[in-house]
Amino acid sequence: LMNAAVAQDVEPARITQHCDSVSLCFSKGLGAPAGAVLAGRREFVAEAWRVRKLLGGGMRQAGVLAAAAHFGLEHAETTLRRDHDNARRFAEGIQELNSPLCSVNLAAVETNIVMVSIRGGWPSPTELCEHLRAVSEEEMAETGQAVSVLLFPWSAHTVRAVWHRNVSARDTELAKNKLDFVARKCQE
């Protein structure tokens, strides 16, 4: 919700105005260690509260978590916009590679998520992710850096990259360089 609101430059309420209920997780892009909020009709929230208690849910002394959630909400626009910018830079870097191995639809990069299309039969998305995660002696010798990039094999022809508050612009640059290295090695 918050990533969409920042990307569209609208208040979250505008996106949720036609929803019966809304759940917002504070530990995703907002950076809190835990927590979520549920909103909806009074009866719906009361029933959710009852079921949560029935299943043993609940926390004591949750003020510290609430403070972290509050901080995340206050800084959401700046933090999420930075994540979106880093994702966009990564996607643009993939396009600049002009690799026969992978491509990105830049028009589809609206938030902190980049879907990378993998062309050809090798490597598969799973194999590409394994190569991006691993650090080889050859990489160290050629680039002078040990970089491990964690992407997710999303489908038979796609990997998914997601940015969050702990991924910096420098990390993004290193990830682009690592993808370039891996793509070149896969072509050789």
C-alpha positions in Angstrom: 0.0 0.0 0.0 2.7 2.5 1.0 4.9 1.7 -2.0 1.9 2.2 -4.3 0.9 5.5 -2.6 4.4 6.9 -2.9 4.7 5.7 -6.6 1.4 7.3 -7.5 2.0 10.4 -5.3 -1.4 10.0 -3.6 -2.5 9.4 0.0 -3.0 5.8 1.0 -6.6 6.5 1.7 -7.2 7.3 -1.9 -6.1 3.8 -2.9 -8.1 2.1 -0.2 -11.3 4.2 -0.4 -13.3 1.4 -2.0 -11.9 -1.4 0.2 -13.9 -3.0 3.0 -10.7 -3.7 5.0 -7.0 -2.8 4.9 -4.0 -4.5 6.5 -0.7 -2.6 6.5 2.5 -4.3 7.6 5.0 -2.1 9.3 8.0 -4.5 8.8 8.1 -4.4 5.0 9.2 -1.2 3.4 8.6 0.9 6.5 11.5 -0.9 8.3 9.9 -1.6 11.7 11.0 -4.9 13.3 7.4 -6.2 13.5 3.8 -5.1 13.5 0.8 -4.4 11.4 -2.5 -2.6 11.6 -5.9 -3.7 10.5 -8.6 -1.3 9.5 -12.3 -1.8 8.6 -15.8 -1.7 9.8 -16.1 -1.8 13.6 -17.7 -5.3 13.6 -15.0 -6.7 11.3 -12.2 -5.3 13.5 -13.9 -6.6 16.7 -14.2 -10.1 15.2 -10.5 -10.0 14.1 -9.6 -8.9 17.6 -11.6 -11.8 19.1 -10.0 -14.4 16.7 -6.5 -13.1 17.4 -7.1 -13.5 21.1 -8.6 -17.0 20.6 -5.5 -18.1 18.7 -3.2 -16.8 21.3 -2.1 -13.6 19.5 -1.1 -10.5 21.4 1.9 -8.7 22.7 2.7 -7.0 25.9 4.9 -4.0 26.1 4.6 -3.3 22.4 5.3 0.4 22.7 8.8 0.1 21.3 7.4 -1.6 18.2 4.7 1.0 17.9 7.4 3.7 18.1 9.3 2.0 15.3 6.1 1.7 13.2 5.4 5.4 13.8 8.9 6.4 12.8 8.5 4.2 9.6 5.2 6.0 8.7 6.7 9.4 9.3 9.6 8.7 7.0 7.8 6.4 4.5 7.8 8.8 1.5 11.6 9.5 1.7 12.5 5.9 2.4 10.3 4.3 -0.2 11.1 6.9 -2.9 14.8 6.1 -2.3 14.0 2.4 -2.8 12.0 3.1 -6.0 14.9 5.2 -7.3 17.4 2.4 -6.6 15.1 -0.1 -8.3 14.8 2.2 -11.3 18.6 2.6 -11.5 19.1 -1.2 -11.4 16.5 -1.7 -14.2 18.1 1.0 -16.3 21.5 -0.7 -15.8 20.1 -3.9 -17.1 18.8 -2.1 -20.2 22.3 -0.5 -20.7 23.9 -4.0 -20.6 22.0 -4.8 -23.7 22.6 -8.4 -22.9 21.0 -11.3 -24.8 20.6 -13.0 -21.4 18.2 -10.6 -19.7 16.0 -7.6 -20.1 13.6 -5.4 -18.2 10.4 -3.6 -19.2 11.2 -0.1 -17.8 7.6 1.0 -18.0 6.7 -1.8 -15.5 9.2 -0.5 -12.9 6.9 1.7 -10.8 8.0 0.9 -7.2 10.7 -1.1 -5.5 10.2 -4.3 -7.5 12.1 -5.1 -10.7 11.0 -8.2 -12.8 13.9 -9.3 -14.9 13.1 -11.4 -18.0 15.5 -14.2 -18.8 15.9 -15.2 -22.4 17.2 -18.5 -23.8 17.3 -21.8 -22.1 20.5 -21.2 -20.0 20.8 -20.2 -17.4 17.4 -20.7 -15.9 16.1 -18.2 -13.4 17.1 -20.5 -10.6 20.6 -21.0 -12.0 21.0 -17.2 -12.6 20.1 -16.6 -9.0 22.6 -19.2 -7.8 25.4 -17.5 -9.9 24.4 -14.1 -8.6 24.5 -15.3 -5.0 27.9 -17.2 -5.3 31.3 -15.5 -5.2 34.0 -17.1 -7.3 37.8 -16.7 -7.4 37.4 -15.6 -11.0 35.1 -12.7 -9.9 37.5 -11.7 -7.2 40.4 -11.7 -9.7 38.5 -9.8 -12.4 36.5 -7.3 -10.3 38.5 -7.1 -7.1 35.2 -7.5 -5.1 33.2 -10.3 -3.5 29.5 -9.4 -4.2 26.6 -11.7 -3.4 23.3 -10.6 -4.9 20.0 -12.2 -3.7 17.3 -12.3 -6.3 14.3 -14.7 -6.4 13.5 -17.0 -9.3 9.9 -15.9 -9.9 8.8 -18.0 -12.9 10.2 -20.1 -15.7 11.6 -16.9 -17.4 11.7 -14.3 -14.7 13.6 -13.3 -11.6 12.4 -10.8 -9.1 14.5 -8.1 -7.4 13.1 -6.1 -4.5 14.7 -3.0 -2.8 14.2 -2.1 0.9 15.6 0.4 3.3 18.9 -1.6 3.8 19.8 -1.6 0.2 21.8 1.5 -0.7 22.6 3.2 -4.0 26.1 1.7 -3.7 24.6 -1.8 -3.2 22.5 -1.2 -6.3 25.6 -0.3 -8.3 27.4 -3.4 -7.0 24.3 -5.6 -8.0 24.3 -4.1 -11.5 28.0 -4.9 -11.8 27.6 -8.4 -10.5 24.8 -9.0 -13.1 27.0 -7.7 -15.8 29.8 -10.1 -14.7 27.5 -13.1 -14.5 25.8 -12.3 -17.8 29.2 -12.1 -19.6 30.4 -15.4 -18.0 27.2 -17.2 -19.0 27.7 -16.0 -22.6 31.3 -17.3 -22.7 
